[in-house]
């Protein structure tokens, strides 16, 4: 799989990464072999970027158990800021974050991560200096090589302008192109590594919807509505038949994106995604350009979904 330099860091990352929230929240100790299979399938297939967070259930535990003996073979990114399940603490409190970082390292069975990300700061305004300092201290102390920021909209713009962070993780897909207008180019100019989350848009593109469908997930519902509006403008001749290929092809067409993380708990899906990226990209630039035009017509006022 193609590797690219992650901004101004010395990390080389695979264009396709794996988001590991699903194995942490949807699998249990009873079927952890499935998680081990997924992680090793990804690594053996050329994926070297693994993204998790302490609040993703047992995700970090599974990574530590499956891959700790291969630590030098992959780039490990985690997040801190929210207390994990079963632990005490108040989000964005200094003590909570410090304990979260140390728990992550213990669960991941490592003494450092490659990227420690501030996880969706969601209290009004900019993070206070003492919160930012915890992340800077972790970098100074060798607990992380780099620090990143994971969020959208005005918060992501602040992170870029602050000059504090080495990477930015933000939503970007066919139904959520806001980052194209205010984040991607600015992050690139700042030398930041750019990680695209939710690149396939929760699988909403091209799905056959029924009026009886119910979406408890507000993110999925918003993406579904957006997909329907964009697709209502008619078919696109150059659209790939496989909707996952269309989605990944769209995101990875943008050179500002260094890696796109796709979440899954199914090893077969991971293998399929690897094969598509290796064998069927790039997709037609005309298709990408048409999606840009359609977004400007129906969605230029949309905020990124966080």
LODREN-938560 format. One record per residue (C-alpha): x, y, z; residue in three letters. Coordinates in steps of 0.05 Angstrom, whole numbers, plus 5000, padded with zeros to 4 digits. Layout:
<pts>
PT     x     y     z   aa
PT     X     Y     Z  ALA
...
</pts>
This chain:
<pts>
PT     x     y     z   aa
PT  5000  5000  5000  UNK
PT  5024  5070  4985  UNK
PT  5055  5107  5043  UNK
PT  5059  5183  5051  UNK
PT  5094  5230  5099  UNK
PT  5046  5254  5153  UNK
PT  5057  5328  5148  UNK
PT  5121  5352  5180  UNK
PT  5126  5292  5225  UNK
PT  5176  5236  5211  UNK
PT  5119  5186  5207  UNK
PT  5102  5151  5142  UNK
PT  5030  5127  5141  UNK
PT  4988  5083  5096  UNK
PT  4935  5120  5056  UNK
PT  4883  5075  5088  UNK
PT  4880  5070  5163  UNK
PT  4835  5034  5212  UNK
PT  4789  5066  5263  UNK
PT  4780  5021  5323  UNK
PT  4719  5046  5359  UNK
PT  4676  4989  5332  UNK
PT  4719  4933  5359  UNK
PT  4720  4967  5426  UNK
PT  4646  4980  5433  UNK
PT  4615  4924  5393  UNK
PT  4659  4865  5410  UNK
PT  4670  4833  5478  UNK
PT  4720  4787  5512  UNK
PT  4679  4729  5484  UNK
PT  4695  4746  5411  UNK
PT  4761  4781  5417  UNK
PT  4792  4732  5368  UNK
PT  4753  4770  5315  UNK
PT  4787  4834  5336  UNK
PT  4856  4800  5334  UNK
PT  4840  4775  5264  UNK
PT  4819  4845  5242  UNK
PT  4882  4878  5269  UNK
PT  4929  4828  5239  UNK
PT  4891  4828  5172  UNK
PT  4901  4903  5169  UNK
PT  4975  4900  5187  UNK
PT  4990  4843  5140  UNK
PT  4952  4879  5084  UNK
PT  4996  4941  5089  UNK
PT  4957  4985  5136  UNK
PT  5002  5016  5188  UNK
PT  4957  5070  5218  UNK
PT  4913  5050  5277  UNK
PT  4868  5101  5311  UNK
PT  4834  5090  5378  UNK
PT  4816  5126  5443  UNK
PT  4812  5108  5516  UNK
PT  4737  5118  5516  UNK
PT  4728  5066  5460  UNK
PT  4710  5010  5507  UNK
PT  4760  4952  5504  UNK
PT  4793  4977  5440  UNK
PT  4860  4994  5471  UNK
PT  4862  4929  5510  UNK
PT  4851  4889  5446  UNK
PT  4906  4927  5409  UNK
PT  4955  4916  5465  UNK
PT  4939  4842  5468  UNK
PT  4943  4831  5393  UNK
PT  4999  4876  5370  UNK
PT  5045  4895  5428  UNK
PT  5099  4848  5402  UNK
PT  5096  4884  5334  UNK
PT  5099  4955  5362  UNK
PT  5152  4978  5313  UNK
PT  5110  4957  5253  UNK
PT  5054  5008  5259  UNK
PT  5034  5079  5277  UNK
PT  4991  5083  5339  UNK
PT  4945  5142  5352  UNK
PT  4900  5148  5412  UNK
PT  4859  5204  5444  UNK
PT  4847  5234  5512  UNK
PT  4801  5283  5545  UNK
PT  4740  5243  5564  UNK
PT  4738  5193  5622  UNK
PT  4734  5121  5597  UNK
PT  4679  5073  5615  UNK
PT  4683  5048  5686  UNK
PT  4731  5102  5709  UNK
PT  4720  5164  5750  UNK
PT  4735  5234  5727  UNK
PT  4708  5298  5697  UNK
PT  4720  5310  5623  UNK
PT  4775  5359  5607  UNK
PT  4800  5363  5678  UNK
PT  4876  5361  5683  UNK
PT  4877  5302  5730  UNK
PT  4827  5263  5687  UNK
PT  4870  5272  5625  UNK
PT  4935  5253  5660  UNK
PT  4905  5189  5687  UNK
PT  4873  5174  5619  UNK
PT  4941  5179  5584  UNK
PT  4974  5132  5634  UNK
PT  4917  5082  5630  UNK
PT  4921  5083  5554  UNK
PT  4995  5066  5555  UNK
PT  4983  5009  5604  UNK
PT  4925  4981  5564  UNK
PT  4962  4987  5498  UNK
PT  5023  4952  5530  UNK
PT  5071  5006  5506  UNK
PT  5110  5063  5537  UNK
PT  5092  5112  5482  UNK
PT  5042  5127  5427  UNK
PT  5060  5160  5362  UNK
PT  5003  5211  5366  UNK
PT  4964  5233  5426  UNK
PT  4902  5271  5404  UNK
PT  4859  5321  5441  UNK
PT  4792  5286  5434  UNK
PT  4736  5332  5410  UNK
PT  4740  5388  5459  UNK
PT  4667  5405  5468  UNK
PT  4665  5459  5522  UNK
PT  4650  5528  5496  UNK
PT  4712  5566  5474  UNK
PT  4784  5546  5467  UNK
PT  4816  5493  5512  UNK
PT  4847  5527  5573  UNK
PT  4923  5531  5576  UNK
PT  4928  5479  5631  UNK
PT  4892  5428  5588  UNK
PT  4937  5440  5528  UNK
PT  4997  5436  5575  UNK
PT  4980  5365  5595  UNK
PT  4988  5343  5522  UNK
PT  5053  5383  5514  UNK
PT  5080  5352  5578  UNK
PT  5063  5282  5551  UNK
PT  5104  5298  5490  UNK
PT  5162  5325  5532  UNK
PT  5161  5264  5576  UNK
PT  5164  5215  5517  UNK
PT  5094  5188  5527  UNK
PT  5077  5210  5456  UNK
PT  5119  5230  5397  UNK
PT  5068  5280  5370  UNK
PT  5004  5313  5392  UNK
PT  4942  5321  5350  UNK
PT  4872  5351  5352  UNK
PT  4809  5314  5333  UNK
PT  4749  5358  5317  UNK
PT  4711  5397  5263  UNK
PT  4688  5467  5245  UNK
PT  4712  5528  5285  UNK
PT  4749  5484  5335  UNK
PT  4791  5453  5281  UNK
PT  4806  5521  5251  UNK
PT  4830  5544  5320  UNK
PT  4875  5483  5327  UNK
PT  4908  5497  5260  UNK
PT  4919  5571  5276  UNK
PT  4946  5556  5345  UNK
PT  5009  5523  5319  UNK
PT  5007  5475  5378  UNK
PT  4990  5410  5342  UNK
PT  5026  5364  5294  UNK
PT  4963  5332  5265  UNK
PT  4890  5346  5254  UNK
PT  4836  5292  5250  UNK
PT  4771  5317  5220  UNK
PT  4709  5292  5184  UNK
PT  4712  5290  5108  UNK
PT  4669  5252  5059  UNK
PT  4622  5262  5000  UNK
PT  4566  5287  5044  UNK
PT  4610  5328  5090  UNK
PT  4659  5369  5049  UNK
PT  4663  5429  5096  UNK
PT  4736  5415  5111  UNK
PT  4752  5430  5038  UNK
PT  4734  5503  5049  UNK
PT  4768  5519  5115  UNK
PT  4813  5464  5140  UNK
PT  4850  5422  5089  UNK
PT  4891  5476  5054  UNK
PT  4906  5514  5118  UNK
PT  4929  5450  5153  UNK
PT  4973  5433  5094  UNK
PT  5004  5503  5095  UNK
PT  5018  5494  5169  UNK
PT  5053  5428  5156  UNK
PT  5003  5388  5195  UNK
PT  4987  5315  5182  UNK
PT  4914  5308  5161  UNK
PT  4873  5248  5181  UNK
PT  4804  5240  5150  UNK
PT  4753  5208  5196  UNK
PT  4686  5181  5173  UNK
PT  4710  5176  5100  UNK
PT  4654  5130  5078  UNK
PT  4602  5171  5114  UNK
PT  4574  5114  5156  UNK
PT  4558  5077  5091  UNK
PT  4501  5125  5074  UNK
PT  4521  5139  5002  UNK
PT  4484  5096  4952  UNK
PT  4442  5060  5004  UNK
PT  4370  5043  4987  UNK
PT  4329  5078  5040  UNK
PT  4260  5060  5062  UNK
PT  4210  5104  5098  UNK
PT  4208  5052  5152  UNK
PT  4282  5058  5167  UNK
PT  4298  5086  5235  UNK
PT  4364  5120  5251  UNK
PT  4379  5128  5325  UNK
PT  4447  5155  5307  UNK
PT  4440  5229  5293  UNK
PT  4504  5229  5253  UNK
PT  4479  5174  5206  UNK
PT  4412  5210  5199  UNK
PT  4445  5275  5180  UNK
PT  4490  5240  5129  UNK
PT  4430  5202  5100  UNK
PT  4392  5267  5089  UNK
PT  4453  5299  5056  UNK
PT  4464  5239  5011  UNK
PT  4392  5241  4988  UNK
PT  4397  5315  4971  UNK
PT  4462  5307  4931  UNK
PT  4437  5246  4895  UNK
PT  4370  5280  4878  UNK
PT  4409  5320  4826  UNK
PT  4413  5257  4783  UNK
PT  4462  5201  4768  UNK
PT  4535  5214  4754  UNK
PT  4562  5176  4693  UNK
PT  4632  5166  4721  UNK
PT  4609  5140  4789  UNK
PT  4641  5073  4809  UNK
PT  4591  5017  4818  UNK
PT  4619  5001  4886  UNK
PT  4597  5055  4934  UNK
PT  4654  5043  4983  UNK
PT  4704  5051  4926  UNK
PT  4669  5116  4907  UNK
PT  4674  5142  4978  UNK
PT  4746  5124  4990  UNK
PT  4765  5146  4920  UNK
PT  4734  5214  4933  UNK
PT  4770  5226  4998  UNK
PT  4838  5200  4976  UNK
PT  4835  5241  4912  UNK
PT  4852  5301  4956  UNK
PT  4928  5305  4966  UNK
PT  4919  5344  5031  UNK
PT  4891  5280  5062  UNK
PT  4947  5235  5085  UNK
PT  4907  5178  5112  UNK
PT  4833  5160  5116  UNK
PT  4810  5117  5175  UNK
PT  4753  5069  5163  UNK
PT  4720  5036  5223  UNK
PT  4701  4962  5221  UNK
PT  4695  4901  5264  UNK
PT  4695  4853  5204  UNK
PT  4763  4828  5179  UNK
PT  4733  4813  5111  UNK
PT  4711  4885  5103  UNK
PT  4781  4908  5121  UNK
PT  4812  4862  5069  UNK
PT  4762  4886  5016  UNK
PT  4779  4958  5031  UNK
PT  4854  4943  5025  UNK
PT  4844  4910  4958  UNK
PT  4803  4968  4931  UNK
PT  4855  5020  4952  UNK
PT  4912  4979  4924  UNK
PT  4879  4959  4859  UNK
PT  4824  5007  4838  UNK
PT  4848  5077  4856  UNK
PT  4848  5131  4832  UNK
PT  4777  5140  4810  UNK
PT  4757  5189  4754  UNK
PT  4773  5261  4772  UNK
PT  4709  5282  4735  UNK
PT  4669  5245  4788  UNK
PT  4704  5281  4845  UNK
PT  4694  5349  4811  UNK
PT  4620  5335  4801  UNK
PT  4611  5320  4874  UNK
PT  4646  5385  4892  UNK
PT  4597  5423  4847  UNK
PT  4537  5388  4876  UNK
PT  4560  5402  4947  UNK
PT  4566  5476  4931  UNK
PT  4496  5476  4902  UNK
PT  4459  5441  4959  UNK
PT  4507  5439  5018  UNK
PT  4554  5499  5020  UNK
PT  4518  5524  5083  UNK
PT  4524  5457  5119  UNK
PT  4570  5452  5179  UNK
PT  4613  5391  5189  UNK
PT  4579  5337  5230  UNK
PT  4615  5327  5296  UNK
</pts>
